[in-house]
């Protein structure tokens, strides 16, 4: 696997048809999540907001988009015409990207990260007096006791 220092270097290393799609995808993600930072992780372009938000990459026959499994499930109906896996969708090179759908998925991921962060930031005290942060039961008492 080739190592790239920037998303620009990654994009320009691919054939022109893929470059066009990668640039469009990058622009849509930037617009949908302006607070996200760009990075190269796992050898592919990544947008980070709190944690990894989405990844994308170019391959011989498709553009891979990696929003995570929860997003794939949430948008399964709209994504059903594309190949994919648990946290992956593959957009064929040679077909237009579903840019509006991609923007909605990215916004969904941002909202999920904000919800996750909000749930973890609340200090809770269970009935046994243990302090913890999170949305679930007290980690010291669980599974025998819920707060």
Buried (B, 14 or more C-beta within 10 A) or exposed (E): EEEBEEBEEBBEEBEEEBBBBBBBBBEBBEEBBEEBEBBBEEEBBBBBBBEBBBBBBBEEEBBBBBBBEEBBEBBEEBBEEBEBEEBBBBBEBEEEBBBEBBBBBBEBBBEBBEEBEEEEEEEBEBEEEBEBEBEEBBEEBEEEEEB
